[in-house]
Amino acid sequence: MEPEEPMPSAGRAEVRTVAASPEAARRVAEVLRGCFAADEQRGCPDHSGGGTRLHLTVDTTHPAGPTPPWLVASQTSGNGRDRTDES
């Protein structure tokens, strides 16, 4: 069992991407960095499936530029349900 990571500070979000290739994971990180201020990405092999796992911390209080319309439209549903397949 992996040690539990501390919760990010207010306004920050930890994003984990699992992709079939490092290039695909980098593309996702580029899109996120286009929306939010972010720190350096941290990548490693995904031992569960043979792909790449990438970790990125974004600051949701500091947009990297104008907010894309799709982000504004994606308001949370507020249903409080979490995905059960995430760890």
C-alpha positions as CSV (number, residue, x, y, z in Angstrom):
1,M,0.0,0.0,0.0
2,E,1.4,3.4,-1.0
3,P,1.7,6.1,1.7
4,E,-1.0,8.6,1.7
5,E,0.0,11.9,0.2
6,P,-0.8,15.2,2.0
7,M,-3.7,17.2,0.6
8,P,-2.7,20.1,-1.7
9,S,-3.0,23.6,-0.3
10,A,-6.1,25.7,-1.1
11,G,-6.4,26.5,-4.8
12,R,-4.0,23.8,-5.9
13,A,-4.8,20.5,-7.4
14,E,-2.7,17.4,-7.9
15,V,-3.3,15.9,-11.3
16,R,-2.2,12.4,-12.2
17,T,-2.3,11.2,-15.8
18,V,-1.8,7.6,-16.9
19,A,-1.1,7.3,-20.6
20,A,0.1,4.7,-23.1
21,S,3.2,6.8,-23.9
22,P,5.3,9.6,-22.5
23,E,4.3,11.8,-25.4
24,A,0.6,11.4,-24.7
25,A,1.1,12.3,-21.0
26,R,3.1,15.4,-22.0
27,R,0.3,16.6,-24.3
28,V,-2.2,16.4,-21.5
29,A,0.2,18.4,-19.3
30,E,0.7,21.0,-22.0
31,V,-3.1,21.6,-22.1
32,L,-3.3,21.9,-18.3
33,R,-0.4,24.3,-18.3
34,G,-2.2,26.4,-20.9
35,C,-5.1,26.8,-18.5
36,F,-3.5,27.0,-15.1
37,A,-0.2,28.0,-13.5
38,A,1.7,24.7,-12.9
39,D,4.9,23.4,-11.4
40,E,7.2,21.0,-13.2
41,Q,5.7,17.7,-14.1
42,R,7.0,14.5,-12.6
43,G,6.9,11.4,-14.7
44,C,7.5,7.7,-14.1
45,P,6.7,4.3,-15.6
46,D,3.2,3.0,-14.8
47,H,4.0,-0.4,-13.4
48,S,0.4,-1.5,-13.4
49,G,-0.1,-1.3,-17.2
50,G,3.2,-0.6,-18.9
51,G,2.4,3.1,-19.8
52,T,3.6,6.4,-18.3
53,R,2.3,8.0,-15.1
54,L,2.7,11.8,-14.9
55,H,2.1,14.0,-11.9
56,L,1.5,17.7,-12.1
57,T,0.4,20.3,-9.5
58,V,-1.7,23.2,-10.9
59,D,-2.7,26.4,-9.2
60,T,-6.4,27.0,-10.0
61,T,-6.3,30.5,-8.5
62,H,-3.8,31.7,-11.2
63,P,-5.0,31.1,-14.8
64,A,-2.2,30.9,-17.3
65,G,-4.2,32.9,-19.7
66,P,-7.8,33.6,-20.7
67,T,-10.1,30.9,-19.3
68,P,-11.2,28.6,-22.2
69,P,-15.0,28.5,-22.7
70,W,-15.1,24.7,-22.1
71,L,-13.6,25.2,-18.7
72,V,-16.2,27.8,-17.7
73,A,-19.0,25.5,-18.9
74,S,-17.7,22.5,-16.9
75,Q,-19.1,23.5,-13.6
76,T,-19.1,20.8,-11.0
77,S,-22.4,18.9,-10.6
78,G,-22.1,19.0,-6.9
79,N,-23.3,15.4,-6.5
80,G,-20.4,14.5,-4.1
81,R,-19.7,11.2,-5.8
82,D,-16.1,10.1,-6.2
83,R,-14.8,7.6,-8.8
84,T,-14.1,4.3,-7.2
85,D,-11.4,3.2,-9.7
86,E,-8.9,5.9,-8.6
87,S,-6.2,5.6,-6.0
